C-alpha cells in the first residue's frame, strides 16, 4: 500500500503564491512547540503570526516538511524554522482570505518558560482572518 503525501504544504505554497500575485501580504499563523524555531518573546498563547512577504523575509524555503527563512526582529536577523504540521493558517493580511488547518494541541510544558518571561511585548495581532478549514 502506498502512502499519499499531505496536501498541506501544497495549499500553503498555493495561498502564498496567490497573495504574491494579488499584491497582498501573506501571513503565517503558527502553533509553537519545542520543534518550532522562532523568537520566543513574540509568542503569545503558544502561537505566533509571521509576515512572510518577500520584502520581510530572506531565503524563504517552503518544503514539504519545513518552512525556513530569515527575518529581522528588533533589528536583529534571526533564522526561523517552522514544521509544516505547526502551521495553523496562511492568509492575506489585507482581506483575511486564506486557509486554516487543524493543528494538534501543544502540551503546556513544551512552549517553554521563555514564552512566559518575555522581555518584549508581542506585536499587535492582525484582524481575525476569514478562513476555510481543511481537514
VOBA-1610 file (N, C-alpha, C; in pm, whole numbers, padded with zeros to 5 digits, always signed):
BEGIN
Unk+00085-00118+00000Unk+00000+00000+00000Unk+00089+00124+00000Unk+00067+00216-00090Unk+00149+00337-00097Unk+00088+00447-00012Unk+00174+00527+00051Unk+00123+00639+00131Unk+00117+00764+00044Unk+00019+00846+00072Unk+00000+00969-00002Unk+00055+01085+00078Unk+00130+01171+00013Unk+00186+01288+00080Unk+00073+01383+00120Unk+00095+01455+00228Unk-00003+01552+00276Unk-00022+01664+00173Unk-00145+01713+00163Unk-00173+01825+00073Unk-00141+01959+00139Unk-00120+01960+00271Unk-00100+02084+00345Unk+00012+02171+00289Unk+00133+02119+00264Unk+00238+02207+00212Unk+00204+02266+00075Unk+00126+02194-00004Unk+00087+02242-00135Unk-00014+02357-00123Unk-00108+02344-00030Unk-00203+02452-00004Unk-00130+02577+00046Unk-00034+02557+00136Unk+00042+02670+00190Unk+00114+02744+00078Unk+00182+02669-00009Unk+00254+02732-00121Unk+00156+02799-00218Unk+00041+02738-00241Unk-00058+02796-00333Unk-00112+02928-00280Unk-00148+02934-00152Unk-00200+03059-00096Unk-00090+03164-00093Unk+00032+03125-00064Unk+00145+03219-00068Unk+00157+03280-00208Unk+00157+03197-00311Unk+00168+03245-00449Unk+00050+03333-00487Unk-00070+03296-00444Unk-00188+03377-00472Unk-00172+03516-00409Unk-00126+03521-00283Unk-00105+03650-00217Unk-00006+03735-00295Unk+00105+03676-00332Unk+00209+03749-00406Unk+00153+03799-00540Unk+00083+03712-00612Unk+00026+03751-00742Unk-00076+03865-00729Unk-00148+03869-00618Unk-00251+03971-00598Unk-00196+04098-00532Unk-00067+04099-00500Unk-00008+04215-00433Unk-00048+04224-00287Unk-00082+04110-00225Unk-00123+04105-00086Unk-00008+04055+00002Unk-00019+04075+00131Unk+00086+04036+00225Unk+00051+03901+00289Unk+00129+03795+00260Unk+00099+03665+00320Unk+00143+03658+00467Unk+00051+03618+00553Unk+00080+03598+00696Unk+00066+03449+00726Unk+00153+03402+00813Unk+00153+03263+00855Unk+00123+03260+01005Unk+00020+03187+01043Unk-00014+03167+01184Unk+00042+03031+01223Unk+00123+03029+01329Unk+00197+02909+01366Unk+00172+02874+01513Unk+00145+02746+01537Unk+00138+02697+01675Unk+00280+02657+01714Unk+00330+02714+01822Unk+00469+02697+01862Unk+00483+02580+01959Unk+00582+02495+01932Unk+00620+02388+02024Unk+00772+02380+02026Unk+00825+02276+02085Unk+00970+02263+02100Unk+01043+02253+01965Unk+00975+02206+01861Unk+01038+02192+01729Unk+01038+02322+01649Unk+00962+02420+01693Unk+00947+02546+01620Unk+01056+02643+01663Unk+01132+02693+01565Unk+01239+02788+01595Unk+01193+02927+01552Unk+01147+03005+01652Unk+01100+03142+01632Unk+01145+03222+01753Unk+01149+03356+01742Unk+01183+03436+01860Unk+01073+03422+01965Unk+01105+03358+02075Unk+01005+03323+02178Unk+00937+03445+02241Unk+01005+03560+02241Unk+00944+03677+02305Unk+00823+03729+02228Unk+00803+03683+02104Unk+00688+03725+02026Unk+00576+03621+02024Unk+00595+03511+02096Unk+00494+03407+02104Unk+00391+03447+02208Unk+00263+03436+02172Unk+00155+03470+02263Unk+00054+03355+02263Unk+00025+03303+02381Unk-00067+03191+02395Unk-00027+03072+02307Unk+00103+03049+02295Unk+00153+02935+02218Unk+00147+02952+02069Unk+00120+03074+02021Unk+00112+03099+01877Unk+00191+03224+01839Unk+00229+03229+01712Unk+00295+03346+01657Unk+00241+03369+01517Unk+00227+03494+01479Unk+00184+03530+01344Unk+00303+03598+01276Unk+00339+03549+01158Unk+00458+03598+01088Unk+00424+03652+00950Unk+00482+03765+00916Unk+00472+03822+00782Unk+00577+03751+00698Unk+00536+03678+00594Unk+00633+03606+00511Unk+00642+03666+00370Unk+00607+03794+00358Unk+00620+03865+00232Unk+00768+03870+00191Unk+00794+03871+00062Unk+00931+03874+00011Unk+01013+03991+00063Unk+00950+04103+00094Unk+01022+04218+00148Unk+01051+04207+00296Unk+00987+04110+00364Unk+01003+04094+00508Unk+01096+03978+00545Unk+01117+03886+00450Unk+01198+03768+00480Unk+01307+03750+00375Unk+01404+03668+00409Unk+01514+03636+00319Unk+01530+03484+00318Unk+01567+03431+00204Unk+01594+03288+00187Unk+01474+03201+00228Unk+01355+03240+00187Unk+01234+03164+00217Unk+01236+03032+00140Unk+01218+02923+00214Unk+01207+02790+00153Unk+01087+02720+00215Unk+00991+02684+00130Unk+00872+02615+00177Unk+00875+02472+00126Unk+00929+02383+00207Unk+00938+02243+00171Unk+00813+02168+00212Unk+00816+02037+00195Unk+00701+01955+00232Unk+00694+01926+00381Unk+00805+01943+00453Unk+00808+01916+00596Unk+00840+02038+00681Unk+00904+02139+00621Unk+00956+02250+00698Unk+00954+02379+00616Unk+00923+02490+00682Unk+00935+02623+00623Unk+01050+02691+00694Unk+01148+02740+00619Unk+01262+02809+00678Unk+01282+02943+00610Unk+01329+03041+00687Unk+01362+03171+00634Unk+01434+03253+00740Unk+01484+03368+00697Unk+01545+03463+00789Unk+01456+03587+00793Unk+01446+03647+00911Unk+01367+03769+00927Unk+01430+03854+01037Unk+01400+03983+01033Unk+01451+04075+01136Unk+01347+04092+01246Unk+01395+04086+01369Unk+01315+04113+01487Unk+01394+04210+01571Unk+01338+04327+01597Unk+01406+04433+01672Unk+01544+04462+01611Unk+01552+04457+01477Unk+01674+04490+01405Unk+01774+04379+01391Unk+01753+04266+01458Unk+01848+04154+01452Unk+01793+04045+01360Unk+01879+03995+01270Unk+01840+03887+01179Unk+01837+03756+01256Unk+01727+03682+01239Unk+01712+03553+01304Unk+01669+03449+01201Unk+01718+03327+01218Unk+01678+03215+01133Unk+01558+03148+01197Unk+01451+03128+01119Unk+01330+03065+01168Unk+01310+02931+01098Unk+01251+02838+01170Unk+01223+02705+01117Unk+01088+02661+01172Unk+00996+02634+01082Unk+00858+02602+01121Unk+00817+02469+01058Unk+00788+02369+01141Unk+00736+02244+01086Unk+00600+02268+01019Unk+00581+02209+00904Unk+00454+02223+00831Unk+00336+02185+00921Unk+00356+02082+01004Unk+00248+02037+01094Unk+00203+02146+01190Unk+00287+02247+01216Unk+00255+02351+01312Unk+00188+02473+01248Unk+00174+02475+01117Unk+00109+02588+01050Unk-00042+02577+01073Unk-00096+02679+01140Unk-00240+02681+01168Unk-00318+02751+01057Unk-00253+02846+00987Unk-00321+02918+00878Unk-00221+02995+00795Unk-00260+03021+00672Unk-00189+03116+00586Unk-00298+03202+00522Unk-00278+03333+00528Unk-00384+03423+00481Unk-00325+03558+00441Unk-00404+03636+00369Unk-00365+03771+00328Unk-00399+03869+00439Unk-00302+03949+00479Unk-00324+04048+00585Unk-00436+04144+00549Unk-00441+04186+00424Unk-00532+04292+00383Unk-00680+04252+00386Unk-00711+04126+00355Unk-00852+04086+00349Unk-00885+03960+00429Unk-00786+03899+00491Unk-00809+03781+00573Unk-00839+03654+00497Unk-00836+03658+00364Unk-00865+03537+00286Unk-00746+03443+00289Unk-00774+03315+00306Unk-00669+03215+00310Unk-00724+03081+00350Unk-00640+03000+00413Unk-00677+02865+00451Unk-00629+02839+00593Unk-00717+02778+00675Unk-00680+02737+00810Unk-00668+02585+00813Unk-00584+02537+00903Unk-00559+02393+00915Unk-00577+02351+01060Unk-00615+02225+01080Unk-00619+02171+01214Unk-00476+02143+01258Unk-00446+02184+01381Unk-00314+02160+01439Unk-00337+02098+01575Unk-00263+01992+01607Unk-00277+01929+01738Unk-00243+02027+01848Unk-00297+02003+01966Unk-00269+02093+02078Unk-00126+02073+02127Unk-00067+02181+02176Unk+00069+02179+02227Unk+00063+02158+02378Unk+00132+02055+02431Unk+00136+02038+02576Unk+00192+02163+02643Unk+00136+02199+02757Unk+00171+02325+02825Unk+00320+02342+02847Unk+00393+02238+02884Unk+00535+02249+02914Unk+00624+02264+02793Unk+00575+02234+02672Unk+00660+02235+02554Unk+00695+02373+02504Unk+00608+02469+02522Unk+00634+02602+02470Unk+00752+02663+02543Unk+00766+02633+02670Unk+00884+02675+02744Unk+00862+02800+02826Unk+00945+02814+02926Unk+00936+02928+03016Unk+00969+03059+02947Unk+01043+03053+02837Unk+01082+03175+02766Unk+00959+03253+02719Unk+00851+03183+02691Unk+00730+03250+02645Unk+00669+03331+02759Unk+00663+03272+02878Unk+00603+03341+02991Unk+00685+03460+03038Unk+00817+03451+03024Unk+00903+03558+03075Unk+00957+03645+02963Unk+00876+03671+02864Unk+00920+03751+02750Unk+00955+03893+02793Unk+01069+03941+02745Unk+01115+04075+02780Unk+01039+04182+02703Unk+01001+04152+02580Unk+00932+04249+02497Unk+00786+04207+02480Unk+00695+04301+02474Unk+00555+04263+02449Unk+00540+04213+02306Unk+00447+04119+02284Unk+00427+04070+02149Unk+00366+04177+02060Unk+00386+04166+01928Unk+00326+04264+01838Unk+00175+04251+01840Unk+00108+04357+01799Unk-00037+04357+01793Unk-00081+04257+01687Unk-00172+04170+01723Unk-00219+04068+01630Unk-00303+04133+01521Unk-00293+04082+01398Unk-00375+04136+01289Unk-00521+04098+01310Unk-00608+04161+01233Unk-00751+04132+01240Unk-00775+03984+01216Unk-00878+03932+01277Unk-00911+03790+01264Unk-00939+03756+01117Unk-00866+03657+01063Unk-00884+03622+00922Unk-01014+03545+00898Unk-01062+03551+00775Unk-01179+03474+00731Unk-01123+03356+00654Unk-01122+03239+00716Unk-01054+03125+00659Unk-01147+03006+00639Unk-01103+02913+00556Unk-01174+02789+00532Unk-01093+02677+00595Unk-01154+02596+00680Unk-01083+02488+00749Unk-01069+02368+00657Unk-00946+02314+00652Unk-00914+02194+00574Unk-00885+02082+00673Unk-00947+01969+00657Unk-00922+01854+00746Unk-00836+01753+00678
//
